[in-house]
């Protein structure tokens, strides 16, 4: 038989700051379910994430939920690391996008400070698509929507941001639509 000692109540207010209270998580349970146990525990243990960080976490997890039904292909993003202005990445390829006739190509760029009229291009050397990006110092998300699926069999990303891309934090994802 195991004997459990009688608990000693902590006085209110507790001299050591101990407290029990109701809490509403800043990250919804549906989003928390996407995270590993360690990550979830770490996020819930931090009491001062701040609204902008919480918003970014929730936006990212909402996107993951929204894209959950799509088949996504992560392409080698290291070809963008340190890519100088005006340069092409190495050749990128996604060989199978299933039955999709169109894809979304998402290019995530690590934090940069672009020059005047910055753009990012994707090209298969026959057709080129261009998207303008903001000139603020931050990470960038560049989406190319409804690109023919045949385009991703061999394509390149061209940096026309007016600056060298970050040395890390870049990625390329192709999602069949």
ABEGO torsion letter per residue (X at the ends): XBBBBBBBBBBOBBAAGBBBBBBBBABBAAAAAABBAAAAAAAAABABAEAAAAAAAAAAAAAAAAAAABBBBBBBAAAABGBBBGBBBBBBBBABAEABABBBBBBBBBBBBBBBGBBBBBBAGABBBBBBBBABBBBBBBBBBGBBAAAAABBBBBBAAGBBBBABGBBBBBBBX
